[in-house]
Structure formats: structure tokens, C-alpha cells
Amino acid sequence: MKVLLVGSGGREAALAWAFSRSPLLSDLACAPGNAGIARHARRIAIPAENVDALAEHAIAEAYDLVVIGPEAPLVSGLADRLREAGLAAFGPSAAAATIEGSKAFSKEFMARHGIPTAGFRIFDDPAAASRYLLSASAVYPLVVKADGLAAGKGVVIAEDSQTAVETAEHMLSGRAFGDAGRRVVVEEMLRGREASFFVVTDGSTSLELPTCQDYKRAHDDDRGPNTGGMGTYSPSVWLDERTRRTLRETIVQPTVRGLADEGRPLSGVIFIGVMLTDDGPKALEYNARFGDPEAQVLIPRLDGDWLEVLHACARGELAGTRLRFRDEAAVCVVMTSAGYPGAYEKGVPIEGIEDAERLSDVMVFHAGTELDASGRLVTAGGRVLGVTAIGSDLAAARDRAYDGVARIRWTGERHRSDIAADAIANSARA
């Protein structure tokens, strides 16, 4: 099978690793890829956001399957272009991807279909937003979100009205996130524990993936700004079967059915970020693709062939497919450049990856890496590497992951030291 993988992050690195192990694969290309993905795939110098060039390339090369990793080309309609040309594409249409591309749409969609979520208001006028945020109706802390795509950074928890007003005005002005912030969602602050829930669906058949938890805040103990993700583990210790059943019945099934009823059936992956509150699970947000870094723990746990599964999904043939996953746990620790999620330096030499990969059941998935003019591996992004380990339980996987992290170094490297620690402590108390 001739496959094109679109994207350049840790999620795509994990997919490339998985595809390279498939007996179905004859040729793998990645656009644009990164230095680590190049170990498994030919790199195509087309940015993931250039939908026209990607469509032209894929059609000319007649790929058997195109797997679209990141959100931007999905929202821009790459999957539609490919399907119109008769190619199999794993990823939703632009209409379906709107559940990620617009937070305002997704909140109104939840309201239309009775999906439990936080109370919300939507604003596109700074004066109207300020009036509400300064009124007695606004209960603090609350959450201010940019409507459009903001690389996981468009969410601010405002503890007081001054912070909320400044945040909303900054977003609505376009200075923060451009057009993605020209509309904002102001949400009730939910209390509880966040969890991640993933489903692969071809629009009619849905297959549940293992549970996992991710860590969005930049620093230990969930302090600091929100990021694209600082680490993750699987399985979750907080999502028992009863809670998962409630999630399926009140959130997952109404979401899949609602999209189909509205004429935008989703084929690909649905991620649902949920808050486990005292009143039951409530939906926080949707993604229309594999999460990053969640993919780095979910993908290695499959006892089977991801290429076969994703090809079946792209062809609308998931019915009859069964997913089996390894019993072992997985932990991923994200290593970042100093300053992330703010400004950071690029081109810093990286050492020690080979030492880390010599460890049993440790995988290093590249996210922001490149080769410099002399062929040295250097940093090229905020999130640089995801070090994933498999273990008999979370404690064993965590120990291996941090052993791998300890062997890798570059000037300014930073990572959280508490990934999965709360889960292990909770398991010990149980």
C-alpha cells in the first residue's frame, strides 16, 4: 500500500512508526515530516497547511491512502478534495471538522443535541464581552476561549474580571490569534478531573480507543500556561467502565448521531475532552483527529495493524473490525524548548536519543526536530520530543519513560517531572 501521511509533529511520528511495521505498507511518504519521521518515510517538502499543493501531489502520485494528522488541513477541506478525486482519505470533511475548527459551533452543537457541557456565552464585539464580564452574571473564575484554531493555546482561565476583559479584548482585536480570535466563547469554569476519550468512526460504525489522560499546563502540579500538551498516559485510572458507559450514552453517541443528522457525518477520529464533575461527565471540547501527545501512548498499545484499521475507516468499512489493545500501560513525557509555549530558540543541538532508544520498550517520537547544515539533529519547535515507554503497569512505564528522558539533553531543555504521578498515587490508595 502506498501511503501519504500529512503533518510534522509527534502524532505523525507515532503514526509513521506504526505504519512502518505494517506488512501492508509498500511506500510511505510524509509531508512535510521531521528529522525523526525521515527514519520511516520519504519527506515531501509541502507544508501541511498548503491544501492545494497537497491535493495536487496526492492525486498525481495516486496514493492508496492519505492520512491527515493535524487540524488545519482538515478544517481547510483537504479530505474533501482527496475524496472528490477518488482517493481514500483518513480524516473528516471540512463540514465535520468544524466541531474542532469553531468552538462556538461546537458549543452550540452540544446545546442543540442535549450534550452535557459548561454554560457559555459567545461574543464577537469587545464592548458586549466587557459588559458581560464586568456584570454580576459573570461568575469567577471562568474560561475565555478563542473560537478558531490556536494550536492548543487559545484557552485562558480568568480568575477575575480584569484578566477576563483584557484576555477577551486581546483575542477579539486579532492581536493574539488573528482571525481565530475574532469571536470568543466565555464558559463556566467546571470543577473536577479532565479526561480524554477517543473514538475511530466511519460515520456509522464507531470503535472506542483505550482511555488516556493528558497534561496541558506547562509546569508541575498543573501550574503555568496551557500548552499543546506536556505528557500523557494510558489507561486512565479515572475512567472506570461505568463512567465510560455514561460517556458513550450521553456524549459520544449523541455526537456521532448529531453530526450525521446535520448532514456532516464524521469519518476519522473524534476526540472528546471531558470534565468528570460531581454531576457526571461534561464535554469540554472536540478535536476531529488524533490528539498530540495522546497518540504517542494510544498508537503503541494497539495489538494489531493501524494501517489496516485506518484504511478500513477511510473506505467506510469499519463494520466487523475489532480492535485489540495490549494490557500494558504507556506513559509519554514531552520534552520542550525553553520558553514554550511562548517564544523559544531553534537550532539547539540535541544529544542522547540513541541512548534512550536502547532502553527496552522506549520509543522517542520526534515533534520539533530538523537537521542543520552540518547534519546535526537540532531543535525546530516548542515541543521537541515525546519519550514514550511501555510497562507492565503505569509505575513501570513511568520509570522507563523518565529513564529515557534523563539520557537526552540540549541547552534549555524542559519537561514536567510529574506525568502520571497522580494516577500512580491514586492506584496505590485504591
N, C-alpha and C positions, 0 to 999 in steps of 0.2 A: 504494500500500500504506500502510495506517495502522499506525504502529509506536509502541510504548511502550518506552522504554529506562529501566531501573531502575538508579539509582546516582548518584553525585555527584563522582567522582574523575577523575583523569587518564585512566584507562582508558575511562570513559564519554565523556569529552570527545573522545577519539580516535575512538570508535565513532560519536558524533554527527556529527563532521566527515565521516567516511566515508559514513554514511547520507545526509547532506545532498547528496552528489554523485551519488546513485543515481537513474537515471531511473524506477525503480520506486516511489520514495517520493512519497506524496501528502500525508502529515501525520506529523510527528514530535513526540512528547511525551516528557518526561523527568521522572522522579520520584526525588529532588527536583531534581536538576541543580545547576548552579552558575552563576556570572555569565558564564563563558565558554561553557558549553553553551547558554545562553539565546540565543546568536547563531544557533543552528541549530534549536532546539527550544522548544516551549511548556513552561514549567515547571509541574509538578504538585506541590502542597505536601503530599506524602506521603513520610515517611522510608522509606528502603529496608528498614528493619527491621520496618515495620508490614505484615506479610504479609496480615492480614485486610483492611485498607483498600486495599492494592494490588490484591488479588484482586477485591474488590467494584468498584473503579474500572475495572479492565481488562475485567471481564465486562460492566459497564454500557456501556462505550464500544465494545465489540466490536472490539478491535484485531485486525488481521490477523496481527500478530507481536508478542510481548513478548520483549525481550532482557534477561536478568538479568545485570548486571555483577558485583556484589560477592558475597562468600561467605555472609554472614549470611542473606539471604532464601532462598538455595539450600538451606542446611542446615535452615532452618525450613520448607521444603516449598512455597515459592511455585510452583515449576514444576508440582508435583503438583496444586495447586489449580486452576491455569490449564488443564492438560490435562484434568482431570476435567470442566471446564466447556466443553470443546471448542475451546479456543484453542491456537494454535501458540505454543510457548514454547521459546526457546533457552536451555538450561540444564538440568542434571541433576536427577533426583529427589532427595528428601532421602536416600533409601537409598544412592544412588550418591555423593552429595556427602559422605557420611560419610568417604570417603577423605581429605578435607580437614578435615572437622569434628572428627575424632578422630585424633590422631597415634598413639595406642595401637592403634586399629583398623587404621590404615594399616600400621603395623609388623607386626602380626600377620597382616594380609593378605599382605604381602610374604613373610613366612615360610611361610605356607600354600602359596603359589604358586611358591616357589623363586626369587623375585626377589632378585638380589644387593643387599645393604644392609649397614649397620653393625650390629654386635652390639648388643643392647639389653636393658634390664630395665624393667618397668613397676611403679610404686608408687602406692598411694593412702593409705598410712599413713606419717606422718612418721618414726616410730621405725624402721620397717623400712627406709625410704630411708636414714636416717642410718647404720644398722648396715652397710648395703652400702657406702655412700660412704666410711666410715671403715675398711673392711676391706681386706685385701690383694688382693681380687678386683677392686677398682676401680683402673683404670689411668688416670693423669692425663697430659695434660688430657683431659677428657671433656665431653659436652654434656648439659645439662639442658633439657628442653622441656616447656612446659605442654601438656596433652593437647588442649585445645579451642582455639577461635579467639581470637587475641590480637593481631590487626592487625599481624602480622609482627614482634611484639616479644617473643614468648614463648620465645625461644631464648637460652640463656646458655652460653658456653664457659667452663667452670670449670677454672682452672689448678691448683687444689689442693683438698684435701678440705674445708677451712674454707669456701671460696667455694661449693662444691657443696652442702654441708649447709645453709648459710644460704639459698641460692637455692631448694633443694627445699622447705625449711620455709616460706619466704615464699610460694611458689606454692601449696603444699598447704593453707596456712592460709586461702586465699581473699583475702588482702590484696593480692596482686599482680594477679590476673586474674579474681577472683571464681570462679564455678563452673568456668570454663575451666581453672583451675589445680588443681582438686581431685584430679587424677590427673596424674602426671608420667612422662615417658619419659626414662630415662638411657641415653645412647648412647655407644658407642665413637667416639672422635674420628678421622675419616677424613682422610688426607693426600692432597692433590692439588689439582686446579683444579675449581671449580664451573662448571656449565653448565646452561642452561635448554633444555628440549625440550618443544615444544607439538604437540598433535595435535587436530584437529577430528574428532569421530566422532558418528555417529548410533546407535551401539551395535553396528553390524555393519560399515559402511564407515568407514575411517579415512583422513584426509588429513593428511600431515605439513606443518607450517609451517616457515618458514625458521629457522635456528639463531640464537640470540642469547645474550648474556651480560649479567647484571645485577650491580650492586654494592650489597651490603646494609649494609656498615659505614658509619658516619656520616662518617668523616674520611678524608682522603687516605691512600694506602698501606694501605688496609683496616684502619684503626685505629678505635677507638671502638666504641660500642654498635651492635647490629643495629638496622636500621630497616626500614620497608616497602619501601625501595629508593631509592637516590640517583642512579641513572642506568643506562643500558643501551646496547648497540649490537647491530647485526645487519648481516652474518652473523658468526657466531663464527669466530675463527681457530683454535680448538682442536678443533672437531668436524669432522674430515675424513669422507669417505664411509665408510671402513672402520669408524670409531668409531660413526657413525650407524647403520650396518647392525647392529653389535653391540647398540646401544641398542634398535633395533626388535625384534630377536630375543629379547633377554634381559629387557627391561623393558617396552617399550610393548605388544607383542602379548600377553605373559602378563597384563598389567594389564587390557587391554580384555576378553580372553577370561575372565579370572578373575572380573571383575565380572559378566559375563553368566552365567557358570556358577553364581554365587552368587545369581542372581535379582535383581540390581541393575544392569542394563545402563546405561551412562552415555551420555547424549546431550548433547553440548555440547563443551566444551574440556577436555582433560586436560593439565595442566602437570606435568612431572616434573623436579624439581630433582635433578641428578646430580652425583656427585663422580667425576672422571676420575682414578682411582688407578693405581698400578703394576700392580694385579691386574685392571684393567679397570673399566668404568663401574659405579658402585653408586648405587642410588636413595637420595636423602636424604629427599624428601617429595613429596607430591602437592598440587596445587591443582585444583579442579574448575571452573575459569573462566580467562579471560584473566588473565595477570599484569599487575601495575601496578608499575613502568613499562614492562614488556616490550611491552605492547600498543602503546605510543607509537612503537615502531620497527617492529613487525610490521605493523600496520594500514596505514601509508603505503606499504609496499613491495608490496602486492598490485596486480597488473596486472589488475584486474577489479572486480567489484561485491560488496563484503562483504554487503550486504543480501540479494542473491540467494543467496549461499553459506549464510548463517545461516538463511534461510528454508527452504532445501532440507534443512539439517540438522534443523531443528525438525520438519519433516514426514517425516523418515526417508527422504529421497530423495537422499542423497549419492552413491549409486552412479551412476557416469557423470560426476560432477562432476570437473573438472580445475582445479587452482589454478596460476596463473602469477604469478611474482613478478619485480619489477624487478631488474635486475642491480646497480643502485646500492646503496651501503651507507647505513645510517641510524645516527645517534647521538642519544641523548636525555640531557640533563643536567637533573636535578631541582633546583629552587630551593626552599629551605625557610625557615621561620621560625627565628629564633634560639632555641636550646634544644631543638629537635626532635632525637631522639624523646622528650625529656622535656617539661616544661611550657614553653609558649610564649605569646606575646602575640598577640591577634587585633585586627583593626580598623586595621592599619597601612596607610596609603595606598601604592598601587603605581603606578609610572610607567614609561613606556618600552616597553610591549608593542607599541604601534603601530609604533615604530621597528624593533623586532626583526622584526615580521611583514612589513615592507617588503623584507627580505632575500630573495633568491631561494632557493626550496626550504627555507624555515624556517617551522615551524609552532609556535605556542605553545599547548599544551594546558593548560587550567586544571584545577587539582585542588582547592585550598582557597581559593576566592575568593568574595566577595559584593560587593554594592553597599551603601554605607552610606546613611543617611537623606538625604544631600545628593546621592546618585548617584555618589559616587566609588568606584572599584574599590579594595577593601581585602582584606587577608589574612583568611582564615577557617579556617585549618587549619595543620598542621605542614608537610606537603608542599603547596606553594602552586602552583607551575607546573612543567610539563615542557617544556623547549625542545628540539624535535626538528628535525634537519636531514638532508637527503638530499644525498649527494655521490657523485662517481664512484668513490671508494674511502673507506675509513674515515678517512684523514687529512683529506680534503676535507670530509667530513661533520662531523668533529670541529671543524675550524676554523670552519665555518659555525655550528655549534651554540654554540660559545663566543663567537662574534661576537654572536649573538643574546642570550646571557646578559649580555654586557657592556653591552647597551643598556637592560636592565631593572634597576630599583633600588627598594628600600624599606629603611627603617631596620631593621637586624638581619638582612638577607638573608644566607643562607649556602648554599654549594654546594661539591661536590667539584671539584677542578681537574684530576683525573687520569682522568676517564672515557674509556675506550678507549685510553689512552696505552700500557698494557702490550701490547695487541693490535697496535698500530702498531709498537711496538718489536720484537715477535716477528716480524711480517711483514718488517721490514727485515733481520732476521738470517737469515731463511729463504732 
